[in-house]
Structure formats: structure tokens, C-alpha cells
Amino acid sequence: MEAFLGILTLGFAWFWILVILLYLCSIAFSIWMLIDCIRREESNFKDKTLWTVLLAVGLFLGYSLIISVVYYFVVKRELDK
């Protein structure tokens, strides 16, 4: 029984390590998209203020990953072609 509890505890530990790593990766991706938005030239990118505000507010309110993924596919991939 103790061996089972040890394996179960180890499984939960790996689960939380994975969750924390995924969270850190999503924060890094969101910061990368925010930096890309800030550095992008406004002549090619007309909605710079809107995207900057959305990405910055999203970081503080917790929905930054959704906005960052949308920004990546709508803006970054299209303008980097």
C-alpha cells in the first residue's frame, strides 16, 4: 500500500511540474507577442495600439494565451510573409 501511495504522490508531482512548465511557456509566448507588437512598424500595422492594449491587459487578467495565439495567426504570420 505504501508503494502505491508513493507512486501516486510522484504522479501528482509530475503533473504539477508539467502544469507549471506549460504556464511558464504560455507567459513567455505572450510576452514575445507583446514585444513583437511594440517593435512592429506602424506603417505596415494599423491596429498597433489596439493589439498592444489587448496583449498587455490580457497578461494581467489571465487570458493572454488566447489573445497571443490570435495575434500570432492574424497579425504576425501575415505581416512576416
C-alpha positions as CSV (number, residue, x, y, z in Angstrom):
1,M,0.0,0.0,0.0
2,E,2.8,2.4,0.8
3,A,4.4,1.7,-2.6
4,F,1.1,2.6,-4.3
5,L,0.9,5.9,-2.3
6,G,4.5,6.7,-3.2
7,I,3.8,6.2,-7.0
8,L,0.6,8.2,-6.7
9,T,2.4,11.1,-5.0
10,L,5.1,11.0,-7.6
11,G,2.5,11.1,-10.4
12,F,0.9,14.2,-8.8
13,A,4.3,15.8,-8.5
14,W,5.0,15.3,-12.2
15,F,1.5,16.5,-13.1
16,W,2.1,19.8,-11.3
17,I,5.6,20.2,-12.7
18,L,4.1,19.8,-16.2
19,V,1.3,22.4,-15.4
20,I,3.8,24.9,-14.1
21,L,6.1,24.4,-17.2
22,L,3.1,24.9,-19.6
23,Y,2.1,28.0,-17.7
24,L,5.6,29.5,-17.9
25,C,5.7,28.7,-21.7
26,S,2.4,30.4,-22.2
27,I,3.6,33.5,-20.3
28,A,6.8,33.6,-22.4
29,F,4.8,33.3,-25.6
30,S,2.5,36.1,-24.5
31,I,5.5,38.4,-23.7
32,W,7.1,37.5,-27.0
33,M,4.0,38.5,-28.9
34,L,3.7,41.8,-26.9
35,I,7.3,42.7,-27.7
36,D,6.7,41.9,-31.3
37,C,3.7,44.1,-31.3
38,I,5.5,47.0,-29.7
39,R,8.5,46.8,-32.1
40,R,6.5,46.4,-35.3
41,E,6.4,49.5,-37.6
42,E,3.1,51.3,-37.6
43,S,3.2,51.9,-41.4
44,N,2.5,48.1,-42.0
45,F,0.4,47.6,-38.9
46,K,-2.5,50.0,-38.5
47,D,-4.1,48.4,-35.3
48,K,-0.9,48.6,-33.2
49,T,-2.5,50.5,-30.3
50,L,-5.4,48.1,-30.1
51,W,-3.2,45.0,-30.1
52,T,-0.8,46.4,-27.6
53,V,-3.6,47.2,-25.2
54,L,-5.2,43.8,-25.7
55,L,-2.0,41.9,-25.2
56,A,-0.9,44.0,-22.1
57,V,-4.3,43.8,-20.4
58,G,-4.5,40.1,-21.2
59,L,-1.3,39.4,-19.4
60,F,-2.7,41.0,-16.2
61,L,-6.2,39.4,-16.4
62,G,-5.1,35.9,-17.3
63,Y,-6.4,35.4,-20.8
64,S,-3.1,36.3,-22.5
65,L,-2.6,33.0,-24.2
66,I,-5.8,33.3,-26.2
67,I,-5.1,36.8,-27.4
68,S,-1.4,35.9,-28.2
69,V,-2.4,33.0,-30.3
70,V,-5.0,35.1,-32.2
71,Y,-2.3,37.8,-32.7
72,Y,0.2,35.3,-33.9
73,F,-2.1,33.9,-36.6
74,V,-3.9,37.1,-37.6
75,V,-1.0,39.7,-37.5
76,K,2.4,38.1,-37.1
77,R,2.2,35.4,-39.7
78,E,0.5,37.6,-42.2
79,L,3.0,40.5,-41.9
80,D,6.1,38.3,-41.8
81,K,5.4,36.8,-45.2
